[in-house]
Amino acid sequence: MNYKFSLTYELDAPIEIAVAAYLDSEHYIFLHKDYTDKYEVLHHEPHSRVITVRQTWKLFGVSMGQVYTCEYVPPAQFKNYHVKPSPWYIPSIHHLISVSTDLKYLPNPEKNTTISILDVEVEMPFWIYPFRYLIQKAIKKLKVEKDAEDMDMIYRREKLFGRGNNAGYLMEHQFMLYKDDYVKYYGSLK
Ligand SMILES: [Fe+2]
């Protein structure tokens, strides 16, 4: 059975900063270590915007490994799908449910902020269906807490470099997923 829900809210950051924070995958396991302590790119087809990632997430207080497909749709859309438990022999919520997410960032020019729209689709067997709101609550909590950590990082950088200053992300030594695309869309704003 399928259950869909959306989470929409505003992030107090210009879109070029919100996108940079998402694509800066190196910060995940440091800043978000309470939720995810492993992030490993397993596969990347050259010239594609699709990667296969192994990552751990803490859901319902339990750390669960998963392998999933992650797709970037420039300039500001991020999809995750084909989530599989990893390793397969460790019991995981992903043996029971399959979660796909589609995150879109939209600029809010009036306030120089970002509207974040997360569409979530959960596939589950009928006997899990009565617990769908619990699953929704757990996913929402994870997302809200992770975004709060990102906002702390964004405010710290804002204090040092000024609001909307993404020059640090554009520097050559700074790693970022799909950096060529990022530079193309957000590289000449200042
Ligand atoms: Fe983050």
Backbone and ligand atoms as CSV (ligand in chain L), in Angstrom:
chain,resi,resn,atom,element,x,y,z
A,1,MET,N,N,0.846,-1.184,0.000
A,1,MET,CA,C,0.000,0.000,0.000
A,1,MET,C,C,0.884,1.237,0.000
A,2,ASN,N,N,0.342,2.296,-0.566
A,2,ASN,CA,C,1.106,3.524,-0.721
A,2,ASN,C,C,0.577,4.620,0.184
A,3,TYR,N,N,1.483,5.347,0.806
A,3,TYR,CA,C,1.064,6.500,1.599
A,3,TYR,C,C,1.970,7.678,1.229
A,4,LYS,N,N,1.354,8.802,0.924
A,4,LYS,CA,C,2.128,9.982,0.518
A,4,LYS,C,C,1.858,11.139,1.453
A,5,PHE,N,N,2.880,11.900,1.737
A,5,PHE,CA,C,2.677,13.143,2.476
A,5,PHE,C,C,3.745,14.156,2.065
A,6,SER,N,N,3.496,15.408,2.391
A,6,SER,CA,C,4.426,16.479,2.038
A,6,SER,C,C,4.778,17.290,3.270
A,7,LEU,N,N,5.987,17.788,3.292
A,7,LEU,CA,C,6.412,18.710,4.350
A,7,LEU,C,C,6.898,19.976,3.663
A,8,THR,N,N,6.250,21.088,3.961
A,8,THR,CA,C,6.642,22.347,3.336
A,8,THR,C,C,6.952,23.366,4.414
A,9,TYR,N,N,8.100,23.959,4.334
A,9,TYR,CA,C,8.395,25.074,5.224
A,9,TYR,C,C,9.475,25.959,4.638
A,10,GLU,N,N,9.725,27.055,5.323
A,10,GLU,CA,C,10.676,28.042,4.834
A,10,GLU,C,C,12.011,27.880,5.550
A,11,LEU,N,N,13.088,27.930,4.778
A,11,LEU,CA,C,14.425,27.935,5.367
A,11,LEU,C,C,14.960,29.357,5.290
A,12,ASP,N,N,15.470,29.870,6.385
A,12,ASP,CA,C,15.945,31.249,6.410
A,12,ASP,C,C,17.341,31.341,5.804
A,13,ALA,N,N,17.431,30.978,4.515
A,13,ALA,CA,C,18.713,31.033,3.818
A,13,ALA,C,C,18.437,31.272,2.337
A,14,PRO,N,N,19.260,32.066,1.668
A,14,PRO,CA,C,19.116,32.226,0.222
A,14,PRO,C,C,19.261,30.868,-0.462
A,15,ILE,N,N,18.640,30.701,-1.615
A,15,ILE,CA,C,18.604,29.366,-2.242
A,15,ILE,C,C,20.007,28.862,-2.595
A,16,GLU,N,N,20.919,29.763,-2.987
A,16,GLU,CA,C,22.265,29.297,-3.369
A,16,GLU,C,C,23.009,28.702,-2.167
A,17,ILE,N,N,22.624,29.136,-0.976
A,17,ILE,CA,C,23.254,28.593,0.235
A,17,ILE,C,C,22.578,27.281,0.631
A,18,ALA,N,N,21.250,27.223,0.521
A,18,ALA,CA,C,20.523,25.997,0.855
A,18,ALA,C,C,20.950,24.853,-0.066
A,19,VAL,N,N,21.106,25.131,-1.355
A,19,VAL,CA,C,21.527,24.097,-2.314
A,19,VAL,C,C,22.974,23.678,-2.021
A,20,ALA,N,N,23.829,24.648,-1.741
A,20,ALA,CA,C,25.233,24.330,-1.440
A,20,ALA,C,C,25.323,23.421,-0.214
A,21,ALA,N,N,24.523,23.715,0.801
A,21,ALA,CA,C,24.568,22.898,2.024
A,21,ALA,C,C,24.139,21.464,1.713
A,22,TYR,N,N,23.188,21.307,0.804
A,22,TYR,CA,C,22.738,19.945,0.447
A,22,TYR,C,C,23.827,19.204,-0.330
A,23,LEU,N,N,24.442,19.881,-1.287
A,23,LEU,CA,C,25.425,19.218,-2.153
A,23,LEU,C,C,26.782,19.031,-1.473
A,24,ASP,N,N,27.006,19.770,-0.382
A,24,ASP,CA,C,28.256,19.639,0.372
A,24,ASP,C,C,28.161,18.386,1.247
A,25,SER,N,N,28.298,17.222,0.616
A,25,SER,CA,C,28.028,15.965,1.329
A,25,SER,C,C,29.081,15.671,2.393
A,26,GLU,N,N,30.214,16.366,2.346
A,26,GLU,CA,C,31.259,16.093,3.334
A,26,GLU,C,C,30.837,16.474,4.757
A,27,HIS,N,N,29.876,17.376,4.884
A,27,HIS,CA,C,29.489,17.804,6.233
A,27,HIS,C,C,28.536,16.815,6.917
A,28,TYR,N,N,27.931,15.921,6.133
A,28,TYR,CA,C,26.862,15.065,6.673
A,28,TYR,C,C,27.286,14.323,7.946
A,29,ILE,N,N,28.415,13.601,7.828
A,29,ILE,CA,C,28.769,12.701,8.933
A,29,ILE,C,C,29.426,13.429,10.102
A,30,PHE,N,N,29.721,14.723,9.918
A,30,PHE,CA,C,30.237,15.511,11.036
A,30,PHE,C,C,29.094,16.242,11.720
A,31,LEU,N,N,28.419,17.078,10.932
A,31,LEU,CA,C,27.355,17.899,11.503
A,31,LEU,C,C,26.164,17.045,11.960
A,32,HIS,N,N,25.841,16.019,11.186
A,32,HIS,CA,C,24.637,15.222,11.467
A,32,HIS,C,C,24.985,13.856,12.057
A,33,LYS,N,N,26.100,13.794,12.792
A,33,LYS,CA,C,26.594,12.477,13.234
A,33,LYS,C,C,25.617,11.738,14.160
A,34,ASP,N,N,24.736,12.487,14.827
A,34,ASP,CA,C,23.756,11.820,15.684
A,34,ASP,C,C,22.704,11.059,14.856
A,35,TYR,N,N,22.539,11.456,13.602
A,35,TYR,CA,C,21.519,10.812,12.754
A,35,TYR,C,C,22.139,9.915,11.705
A,36,THR,N,N,23.305,10.337,11.210
A,36,THR,CA,C,23.947,9.572,10.149
A,36,THR,C,C,25.450,9.587,10.392
A,37,ASP,N,N,26.058,8.410,10.520
A,37,ASP,CA,C,27.494,8.390,10.801
A,37,ASP,C,C,28.281,7.731,9.668
A,38,LYS,N,N,27.592,7.446,8.582
A,38,LYS,CA,C,28.287,6.835,7.453
A,38,LYS,C,C,27.659,7.313,6.158
A,39,TYR,N,N,28.487,7.749,5.244
A,39,TYR,CA,C,28.012,8.198,3.932
A,39,TYR,C,C,29.079,7.837,2.922
A,40,GLU,N,N,28.722,6.967,2.008
A,40,GLU,CA,C,29.722,6.432,1.093
A,40,GLU,C,C,29.106,6.362,-0.304
A,41,VAL,N,N,29.755,6.993,-1.259
A,41,VAL,CA,C,29.267,6.905,-2.647
A,41,VAL,C,C,29.801,5.603,-3.241
A,42,LEU,N,N,28.892,4.709,-3.622
A,42,LEU,CA,C,29.296,3.402,-4.138
A,42,LEU,C,C,29.474,3.422,-5.646
A,43,HIS,N,N,28.662,4.238,-6.305
A,43,HIS,CA,C,28.696,4.196,-7.761
A,43,HIS,C,C,28.270,5.531,-8.346
A,44,HIS,N,N,28.963,5.945,-9.371
A,44,HIS,CA,C,28.587,7.162,-10.091
A,44,HIS,C,C,28.893,6.953,-11.565
A,45,GLU,N,N,27.871,6.914,-12.382
A,45,GLU,CA,C,28.067,6.840,-13.838
A,45,GLU,C,C,28.658,8.176,-14.275
A,46,PRO,N,N,29.717,8.165,-15.069
A,46,PRO,CA,C,30.257,9.441,-15.537
A,46,PRO,C,C,29.186,10.250,-16.278
A,47,HIS,N,N,29.228,11.549,-16.115
A,47,HIS,CA,C,28.326,12.484,-16.795
A,47,HIS,C,C,26.862,12.283,-16.418
A,48,SER,N,N,26.602,11.627,-15.311
A,48,SER,CA,C,25.208,11.514,-14.885
A,48,SER,C,C,25.037,12.259,-13.568
A,49,ARG,N,N,23.804,12.474,-13.209
A,49,ARG,CA,C,23.522,13.141,-11.926
A,49,ARG,C,C,22.867,12.157,-10.967
A,50,VAL,N,N,23.259,10.910,-11.118
A,50,VAL,CA,C,22.700,9.846,-10.282
A,50,VAL,C,C,23.852,9.130,-9.591
A,51,ILE,N,N,23.751,8.981,-8.279
A,51,ILE,CA,C,24.764,8.215,-7.560
A,51,ILE,C,C,24.084,7.164,-6.685
A,52,THR,N,N,24.826,6.104,-6.410
A,52,THR,CA,C,24.357,5.100,-5.463
A,52,THR,C,C,25.130,5.328,-4.172
A,53,VAL,N,N,24.395,5.424,-3.076
A,53,VAL,CA,C,24.996,5.810,-1.802
A,53,VAL,C,C,24.684,4.760,-0.748
A,54,ARG,N,N,25.672,4.480,0.100
A,54,ARG,CA,C,25.388,3.702,1.307
A,54,ARG,C,C,25.460,4.668,2.481
A,55,GLN,N,N,24.410,4.676,3.268
A,55,GLN,CA,C,24.339,5.636,4.371
A,55,GLN,C,C,23.614,4.987,5.549
A,56,THR,N,N,23.966,5.418,6.750
A,56,THR,CA,C,23.199,4.972,7.912
A,56,THR,C,C,22.284,6.104,8.368
A,57,TRP,N,N,21.114,5.736,8.847
A,57,TRP,CA,C,20.175,6.707,9.417
A,57,TRP,C,C,19.639,6.153,10.717
A,58,LYS,N,N,19.451,7.049,11.668
A,58,LYS,CA,C,18.817,6.609,12.915
A,58,LYS,C,C,17.329,6.903,12.838
A,59,LEU,N,N,16.551,5.835,12.843
A,59,LEU,CA,C,15.105,5.981,12.797
A,59,LEU,C,C,14.544,5.134,13.939
A,60,PHE,N,N,13.609,5.679,14.681
A,60,PHE,CA,C,13.062,4.996,15.870
A,60,PHE,C,C,14.189,4.615,16.829
A,61,GLY,N,N,15.226,5.453,16.896
A,61,GLY,CA,C,16.317,5.217,17.833
A,61,GLY,C,C,17.290,4.124,17.428
A,62,VAL,N,N,17.117,3.566,16.250
A,62,VAL,CA,C,17.985,2.472,15.813
A,62,VAL,C,C,18.741,2.920,14.561
A,63,SER,N,N,20.039,2.605,14.521
A,63,SER,CA,C,20.836,2.957,13.358
A,63,SER,C,C,20.644,1.902,12.272
A,64,MET,N,N,20.255,2.350,11.096
A,64,MET,CA,C,19.980,1.405,10.022
A,64,MET,C,C,20.754,1.775,8.768
A,65,GLY,N,N,21.440,0.768,8.217
A,65,GLY,CA,C,22.180,1.013,6.989
A,65,GLY,C,C,21.274,0.854,5.780
A,66,GLN,N,N,21.499,1.674,4.780
A,66,GLN,CA,C,20.710,1.544,3.565
A,66,GLN,C,C,21.537,1.944,2.353
A,67,VAL,N,N,21.200,1.316,1.234
A,67,VAL,CA,C,21.778,1.711,-0.041
A,67,VAL,C,C,20.647,2.308,-0.848
A,68,TYR,N,N,20.881,3.449,-1.447
A,68,TYR,CA,C,19.810,4.072,-2.216
A,68,TYR,C,C,20.362,4.862,-3.392
A,69,THR,N,N,19.463,5.215,-4.262
A,69,THR,CA,C,19.825,6.005,-5.428
A,69,THR,C,C,19.468,7.454,-5.153
A,70,CYS,N,N,20.359,8.323,-5.522
A,70,CYS,CA,C,20.242,9.729,-5.204
A,70,CYS,C,C,20.412,10.495,-6.515
A,71,GLU,N,N,19.434,11.302,-6.856
A,71,GLU,CA,C,19.479,12.003,-8.143
A,71,GLU,C,C,19.359,13.506,-7.938
A,72,TYR,N,N,20.219,14.233,-8.615
A,72,TYR,CA,C,20.167,15.703,-8.563
A,72,TYR,C,C,19.543,16.205,-9.856
A,73,VAL,N,N,18.507,17.010,-9.727
A,73,VAL,CA,C,17.894,17.636,-10.889
A,73,VAL,C,C,18.138,19.136,-10.750
A,74,PRO,N,N,19.127,19.659,-11.472
A,74,PRO,CA,C,19.474,21.070,-11.285
A,74,PRO,C,C,18.309,21.982,-11.648
A,75,PRO,N,N,18.215,23.134,-11.044
A,75,PRO,CA,C,19.203,23.632,-10.087
A,75,PRO,C,C,18.941,23.246,-8.632
A,76,ALA,N,N,17.709,22.832,-8.279
A,76,ALA,CA,C,17.425,22.737,-6.830
A,76,ALA,C,C,16.419,21.642,-6.506
A,77,GLN,N,N,16.617,20.466,-7.096
A,77,GLN,CA,C,15.732,19.340,-6.781
A,77,GLN,C,C,16.581,18.096,-6.506
A,78,PHE,N,N,16.184,17.338,-5.481
A,78,PHE,CA,C,16.978,16.201,-5.019
A,78,PHE,C,C,16.044,15.024,-4.768
A,79,LYS,N,N,16.291,13.924,-5.468
A,79,LYS,CA,C,15.408,12.756,-5.299
A,79,LYS,C,C,16.195,11.593,-4.699
A,80,ASN,N,N,15.558,10.870,-3.801
A,80,ASN,CA,C,16.125,9.644,-3.247
A,80,ASN,C,C,15.129,8.512,-3.460
A,81,TYR,N,N,15.598,7.398,-3.986
A,81,TYR,CA,C,14.681,6.271,-4.216
A,81,TYR,C,C,15.462,4.961,-4.268
A,82,HIS,N,N,14.746,3.854,-4.499
A,82,HIS,CA,C,15.346,2.507,-4.507
A,82,HIS,C,C,16.112,2.234,-3.211
A,83,VAL,N,N,15.470,2.555,-2.095
A,83,VAL,CA,C,16.132,2.347,-0.807
A,83,VAL,C,C,16.097,0.858,-0.454
A,84,LYS,N,N,17.279,0.313,-0.203
A,84,LYS,CA,C,17.382,-1.107,0.170
A,84,LYS,C,C,18.186,-1.206,1.467
A,85,PRO,N,N,17.818,-2.153,2.347
A,85,PRO,CA,C,18.611,-2.300,3.568
A,85,PRO,C,C,20.025,-2.782,3.254
A,86,SER,N,N,20.996,-2.323,4.035
A,86,SER,CA,C,22.377,-2.746,3.813
A,86,SER,C,C,23.126,-2.759,5.135
A,87,PRO,N,N,23.758,-3.815,5.546
A,87,PRO,CA,C,23.687,-5.116,4.871
A,87,PRO,C,C,22.306,-5.743,5.022
A,88,TRP,N,N,21.924,-6.580,4.062
A,88,TRP,CA,C,20.551,-7.090,3.981
A,88,TRP,C,C,20.185,-7.966,5.169
A,89,TYR,N,N,21.196,-8.545,5.850
A,89,TYR,CA,C,20.878,-9.521,6.901
A,89,TYR,C,C,20.631,-8.858,8.259
A,90,ILE,N,N,20.859,-7.559,8.364
A,90,ILE,CA,C,20.529,-6.869,9.619
A,90,ILE,C,C,19.094,-6.362,9.528
A,91,PRO,N,N,18.248,-6.740,10.488
A,91,PRO,CA,C,16.845,-6.332,10.407
A,91,PRO,C,C,16.740,-4.804,10.322
A,92,SER,N,N,15.911,-4.341,9.447
A,92,SER,CA,C,15.794,-2.902,9.209
A,92,SER,C,C,14.364,-2.580,8.811
A,93,ILE,N,N,13.957,-1.359,9.096
A,93,ILE,CA,C,12.626,-0.907,8.682
A,93,ILE,C,C,12.492,-0.981,7.157
A,94,HIS,N,N,13.644,-0.922,6.461
A,94,HIS,CA,C,13.601,-0.931,4.996
A,94,HIS,C,C,13.325,-2.309,4.405
A,95,HIS,N,N,13.321,-3.349,5.264
A,95,HIS,CA,C,12.821,-4.647,4.808
A,95,HIS,C,C,11.301,-4.611,4.692
A,96,LEU,N,N,10.696,-3.691,5.415
A,96,LEU,CA,C,9.233,-3.646,5.493
A,96,LEU,C,C,8.637,-2.534,4.657
A,97,ILE,N,N,9.322,-1.381,4.685
A,97,ILE,CA,C,8.767,-0.254,3.945
A,97,ILE,C,C,9.806,0.287,2.966
A,98,SER,N,N,9.339,0.948,1.942
A,98,SER,CA,C,10.232,1.563,0.978
A,98,SER,C,C,9.889,3.050,0.893
A,99,VAL,N,N,10.862,3.886,1.178
A,99,VAL,CA,C,10.621,5.328,1.246
A,99,VAL,C,C,11.304,6.018,0.061
A,100,SER,N,N,10.548,6.784,-0.691
A,100,SER,CA,C,11.129,7.622,-1.744
A,100,SER,C,C,10.850,9.076,-1.400
A,101,THR,N,N,11.835,9.928,-1.641
A,101,THR,CA,C,11.628,11.348,-1.333
A,101,THR,C,C,11.993,12.213,-2.538
A,102,ASP,N,N,11.297,13.319,-2.641
A,102,ASP,CA,C,11.528,14.279,-3.718
A,102,ASP,C,C,11.534,15.663,-3.066
A,103,LEU,N,N,12.720,16.247,-2.982
A,103,LEU,CA,C,12.878,17.541,-2.299
A,103,LEU,C,C,13.088,18.649,-3.328
A,104,LYS,N,N,12.260,19.673,-3.229
A,104,LYS,CA,C,12.433,20.822,-4.133
A,104,LYS,C,C,12.649,22.078,-3.309
A,105,TYR,N,N,13.633,22.875,-3.723
A,105,TYR,CA,C,13.851,24.180,-3.121
A,105,TYR,C,C,13.387,25.246,-4.113
A,106,LEU,N,N,12.609,26.196,-3.617
A,106,LEU,CA,C,12.167,27.310,-4.453
A,106,LEU,C,C,12.634,28.605,-3.805
A,107,PRO,N,N,13.128,29.544,-4.610
A,107,PRO,CA,C,13.550,30.813,-4.010
A,107,PRO,C,C,12.351,31.651,-3.606
A,108,ASN,N,N,12.464,32.332,-2.492
A,108,ASN,CA,C,11.454,33.292,-2.058
A,108,ASN,C,C,12.119,34.673,-2.112
A,109,PRO,N,N,12.043,35.327,-3.283
A,109,PRO,CA,C,12.856,36.525,-3.520
A,109,PRO,C,C,12.540,37.680,-2.573
A,110,GLU,N,N,11.285,37.795,-2.140
A,110,GLU,CA,C,10.915,38.908,-1.253
A,110,GLU,C,C,11.757,38.930,0.017
A,111,LYS,N,N,11.982,37.717,0.570
A,111,LYS,CA,C,12.707,37.655,1.846
A,111,LYS,C,C,14.106,37.081,1.685
A,112,ASN,N,N,14.491,36.761,0.440
A,112,ASN,CA,C,15.780,36.119,0.186
A,112,ASN,C,C,15.928,34.840,1.021
A,113,THR,N,N,14.866,34.049,1.004
A,113,THR,CA,C,14.866,32.775,1.721
A,113,THR,C,C,14.504,31.650,0.744
A,114,THR,N,N,14.355,30.452,1.260
A,114,THR,CA,C,14.088,29.277,0.431
A,114,THR,C,C,12.853,28.540,0.948
A,115,ILE,N,N,11.964,28.193,0.037
A,115,ILE,CA,C,10.835,27.341,0.408
A,115,ILE,C,C,11.249,25.901,0.129
A,116,SER,N,N,11.153,25.062,1.142
A,116,SER,CA,C,11.552,23.664,1.027
A,116,SER,C,C,10.290,22.796,0.964
A,117,ILE,N,N,10.153,22.051,-0.123
A,117,ILE,CA,C,8.980,21.176,-0.282
A,117,ILE,C,C,9.470,19.738,-0.399
A,118,LEU,N,N,9.156,18.933,0.588
A,118,LEU,CA,C,9.564,17.526,0.572
A,118,LEU,C,C,8.334,16.649,0.360
A,119,ASP,N,N,8.300,15.941,-0.767
A,119,ASP,CA,C,7.233,14.964,-1.024
A,119,ASP,C,C,7.768,13.584,-0.679
A,120,VAL,N,N,7.050,12.886,0.166
A,120,VAL,CA,C,7.495,11.573,0.633
A,120,VAL,C,C,6.475,10.523,0.204
A,121,GLU,N,N,6.970,9.401,-0.298
A,121,GLU,CA,C,6.085,8.289,-0.649
A,121,GLU,C,C,6.589,7.052,0.083
A,122,VAL,N,N,5.693,6.424,0.839
A,122,VAL,CA,C,6.074,5.233,1.605
A,122,VAL,C,C,5.243,4.052,1.095
A,123,GLU,N,N,5.946,3.013,0.638
A,123,GLU,CA,C,5.264,1.783,0.227
A,123,GLU,C,C,5.374,0.797,1.374
A,124,MET,N,N,4.256,0.183,1.742
A,124,MET,CA,C,4.281,-0.703,2.908
A,124,MET,C,C,3.220,-1.793,2.777
A,125,PRO,N,N,3.433,-2.912,3.469
A,125,PRO,CA,C,2.403,-3.947,3.472
A,125,PRO,C,C,1.185,-3.481,4.284
A,126,PHE,N,N,0.042,-4.116,4.049
A,126,PHE,CA,C,-1.216,-3.639,4.655
A,126,PHE,C,C,-1.160,-3.599,6.181
A,127,TRP,N,N,-0.396,-4.526,6.792
A,127,TRP,CA,C,-0.403,-4.585,8.264
A,127,TRP,C,C,0.448,-3.469,8.886
A,128,ILE,N,N,1.246,-2.807,8.087
A,128,ILE,CA,C,2.002,-1.639,8.584
A,128,ILE,C,C,1.169,-0.363,8.411
A,129,TYR,N,N,0.228,-0.416,7.474
A,129,TYR,CA,C,-0.521,0.791,7.097
A,129,TYR,C,C,-1.123,1.541,8.286
A,130,PRO,N,N,-1.677,0.827,9.288
A,130,PRO,CA,C,-2.211,1.558,10.456
A,130,PRO,C,C,-1.162,2.393,11.193
A,131,PHE,N,N,0.126,2.104,10.964
A,131,PHE,CA,C,1.200,2.833,11.648
A,131,PHE,C,C,1.795,3.950,10.784
A,132,ARG,N,N,1.085,4.275,9.686
A,132,ARG,CA,C,1.661,5.238,8.730
A,132,ARG,C,C,1.926,6.606,9.356
A,133,TYR,N,N,1.049,7.016,10.298
A,133,TYR,CA,C,1.265,8.343,10.902
A,133,TYR,C,C,2.492,8.348,11.806
A,134,LEU,N,N,2.763,7.206,12.419
A,134,LEU,CA,C,3.984,7.082,13.236
A,134,LEU,C,C,5.227,7.200,12.354
A,135,ILE,N,N,5.166,6.542,11.202
A,135,ILE,CA,C,6.282,6.599,10.253
A,135,ILE,C,C,6.458,8.035,9.765
A,136,GLN,N,N,5.338,8.685,9.455
A,136,GLN,CA,C,5.371,10.080,8.999
A,136,GLN,C,C,6.008,10.975,10.066
A,137,LYS,N,N,5.599,10.741,11.315
A,137,LYS,CA,C,6.123,11.539,12.428
A,137,LYS,C,C,7.639,11.361,12.583
A,138,ALA,N,N,8.095,10.097,12.456
A,138,ALA,CA,C,9.529,9.811,12.613
A,138,ALA,C,C,10.333,10.463,11.485
A,139,ILE,N,N,9.815,10.393,10.268
A,139,ILE,CA,C,10.520,10.991,9.123
A,139,ILE,C,C,10.549,12.515,9.271
A,140,LYS,N,N,9.414,13.084,9.707
A,140,LYS,CA,C,9.341,14.541,9.872
A,140,LYS,C,C,10.331,15.015,10.943
A,141,LYS,N,N,10.382,14.274,12.045
A,141,LYS,CA,C,11.278,14.643,13.147
A,141,LYS,C,C,12.737,14.655,12.670
A,142,LEU,N,N,13.092,13.600,11.943
A,142,LEU,CA,C,14.450,13.486,11.412
A,142,LEU,C,C,14.776,14.686,10.520
A,143,LYS,N,N,13.844,15.016,9.638
A,143,LYS,CA,C,14.038,16.109,8.671
A,143,LYS,C,C,14.154,17.469,9.388
A,144,VAL,N,N,13.265,17.706,10.342
A,144,VAL,CA,C,13.258,18.992,11.048
A,144,VAL,C,C,14.547,19.160,11.855
A,145,GLU,N,N,14.970,18.090,12.544
A,145,GLU,CA,C,16.180,18.181,13.361
A,145,GLU,C,C,17.431,18.348,12.493
A,146,LYS,N,N,17.487,17.632,11.383
A,146,LYS,CA,C,18.625,17.750,10.463
A,146,LYS,C,C,18.674,19.161,9.866
A,147,ASP,N,N,17.524,19.685,9.479
A,147,ASP,CA,C,17.484,21.046,8.927
A,147,ASP,C,C,17.897,22.085,9.972
A,148,ALA,N,N,17.543,21.855,11.227
A,148,ALA,CA,C,17.939,22.791,12.296
A,148,ALA,C,C,19.463,22.814,12.427
A,149,GLU,N,N,20.089,21.638,12.304
A,149,GLU,CA,C,21.560,21.590,12.352
A,149,GLU,C,C,22.160,22.320,11.150
A,150,ASP,N,N,21.533,22.125,9.991
A,150,ASP,CA,C,22.011,22.846,8.804
A,150,ASP,C,C,21.888,24.353,8.991
A,151,MET,N,N,20.765,24.788,9.570
A,151,MET,CA,C,20.568,26.230,9.767
A,151,MET,C,C,21.612,26.797,10.734
A,152,ASP,N,N,21.982,26.032,11.767
A,152,ASP,CA,C,23.059,26.474,12.671
A,152,ASP,C,C,24.350,26.706,11.892
A,153,MET,N,N,24.661,25.742,11.005
A,153,MET,CA,C,25.873,25.859,10.185
A,153,MET,C,C,25.766,27.075,9.267
A,154,ILE,N,N,24.587,27.254,8.648
A,154,ILE,CA,C,24.385,28.368,7.711
A,154,ILE,C,C,24.525,29.710,8.436
A,155,TYR,N,N,23.948,29.816,9.636
A,155,TYR,CA,C,24.076,31.069,10.409
A,155,TYR,C,C,25.524,31.330,10.818
A,156,ARG,N,N,26.241,30.257,11.179
A,156,ARG,CA,C,27.662,30.428,11.546
A,156,ARG,C,C,28.445,30.984,10.366
A,157,ARG,N,N,28.201,30.437,9.176
A,157,ARG,CA,C,28.905,30.909,7.975
A,157,ARG,C,C,28.460,32.326,7.616
A,158,GLU,N,N,27.174,32.597,7.828
A,158,GLU,CA,C,26.618,33.923,7.498
A,158,GLU,C,C,27.311,35.014,8.319
A,159,LYS,N,N,27.545,34.694,9.582
A,159,LYS,CA,C,28.224,35.649,10.471
A,159,LYS,C,C,29.626,35.961,9.973
A,160,LEU,N,N,30.309,34.935,9.469
A,160,LEU,CA,C,31.692,35.100,9.010
A,160,LEU,C,C,31.767,35.745,7.630
A,161,PHE,N,N,30.908,35.299,6.722
A,161,PHE,CA,C,31.079,35.670,5.310
A,161,PHE,C,C,29.984,36.595,4.784
A,162,GLY,N,N,28.896,36.762,5.537
A,162,GLY,CA,C,27.781,37.580,5.053
A,162,GLY,C,C,26.700,36.710,4.430
A,163,ARG,N,N,25.483,37.202,4.479
A,163,ARG,CA,C,24.352,36.410,3.968
A,163,ARG,C,C,24.457,36.214,2.450
A,164,GLY,N,N,24.258,34.993,2.027
A,164,GLY,CA,C,24.248,34.702,0.589
A,164,GLY,C,C,25.633,34.630,-0.036
A,165,ASN,N,N,26.676,34.739,0.758
A,165,ASN,CA,C,28.032,34.662,0.207
A,165,ASN,C,C,28.432,33.190,0.063
A,166,ASN,N,N,28.438,32.717,-1.186
A,166,ASN,CA,C,28.768,31.303,-1.411
A,166,ASN,C,C,30.185,31.134,-1.961
A,167,ALA,N,N,31.015,32.183,-1.858
A,167,ALA,CA,C,32.369,32.128,-2.432
A,167,ALA,C,C,33.177,30.946,-1.877
A,168,GLY,N,N,32.969,30.637,-0.599
A,168,GLY,CA,C,33.701,29.520,0.009
A,168,GLY,C,C,33.377,28.199,-0.678
A,169,TYR,N,N,32.105,28.027,-1.058
A,169,TYR,CA,C,31.698,26.787,-1.739
A,169,TYR,C,C,32.260,26.715,-3.156
A,170,LEU,N,N,32.521,27.890,-3.750
A,170,LEU,CA,C,32.986,27.911,-5.145
A,170,LEU,C,C,34.494,27.691,-5.257
A,171,MET,N,N,35.202,27.794,-4.141
A,171,MET,CA,C,36.658,27.653,-4.186
A,171,MET,C,C,37.057,26.273,-4.693
A,172,GLU,N,N,38.209,26.245,-5.339
A,172,GLU,CA,C,38.620,25.025,-6.020
A,172,GLU,C,C,38.790,23.824,-5.082
A,173,HIS,N,N,39.312,24.062,-3.877
A,173,HIS,CA,C,39.575,22.939,-2.982
A,173,HIS,C,C,38.297,22.420,-2.315
A,174,GLN,N,N,37.204,23.152,-2.430
A,174,GLN,CA,C,35.964,22.752,-1.749
A,174,GLN,C,C,35.244,21.678,-2.566
A,175,PHE,N,N,35.071,20.500,-1.958
A,175,PHE,CA,C,34.357,19.427,-2.647
A,175,PHE,C,C,32.854,19.648,-2.540
A,176,MET,N,N,32.166,19.320,-3.606
A,176,MET,CA,C,30.706,19.404,-3.604
A,176,MET,C,C,30.188,18.441,-4.670
A,177,LEU,N,N,29.103,17.754,-4.389
A,177,LEU,CA,C,28.507,16.888,-5.409
A,177,LEU,C,C,28.046,17.772,-6.578
A,178,TYR,N,N,28.237,17.311,-7.790
A,178,TYR,CA,C,27.761,18.014,-9.003
A,178,TYR,C,C,28.185,19.480,-9.018
A,179,LYS,N,N,29.438,19.704,-8.690
A,179,LYS,CA,C,29.893,21.077,-8.546
A,179,LYS,C,C,29.784,21.871,-9.861
A,180,ASP,N,N,30.015,21.202,-10.998
A,180,ASP,CA,C,29.910,21.908,-12.287
A,180,ASP,C,C,28.517,22.507,-12.459
A,181,ASP,N,N,27.506,21.722,-12.087
A,181,ASP,CA,C,26.126,22.227,-12.198
A,181,ASP,C,C,25.909,23.378,-11.226
A,182,TYR,N,N,26.409,23.214,-10.018
A,182,TYR,CA,C,26.223,24.272,-9.012
A,182,TYR,C,C,26.840,25.581,-9.506
A,183,VAL,N,N,28.054,25.486,-10.014
A,183,VAL,CA,C,28.762,26.693,-10.483
A,183,VAL,C,C,28.000,27.321,-11.644
A,184,LYS,N,N,27.443,26.476,-12.505
A,184,LYS,CA,C,26.686,26.973,-13.661
A,184,LYS,C,C,25.474,27.803,-13.213
A,185,TYR,N,N,24.766,27.332,-12.194
A,185,TYR,CA,C,23.529,28.004,-11.785
A,185,TYR,C,C,23.741,29.070,-10.722
A,186,TYR,N,N,24.702,28.849,-9.857
A,186,TYR,CA,C,24.830,29.754,-8.700
A,186,TYR,C,C,26.221,30.380,-8.588
A,187,GLY,N,N,27.031,30.230,-9.657
A,187,GLY,CA,C,28.432,30.623,-9.555
A,187,GLY,C,C,28.701,32.101,-9.796
A,188,SER,N,N,27.734,32.817,-10.347
A,188,SER,CA,C,28.044,34.214,-10.700
A,188,SER,C,C,26.999,35.162,-10.140
A,189,LEU,N,N,26.567,34.861,-8.919
A,189,LEU,CA,C,25.505,35.673,-8.330
A,189,LEU,C,C,26.041,36.960,-7.725
A,190,LYS,N,N,27.318,36.923,-7.307
A,190,LYS,CA,C,27.872,38.104,-6.622
A,190,LYS,C,C,28.675,38.950,-7.586
L,1,LIG,FE,FE,23.143,19.110,6.300
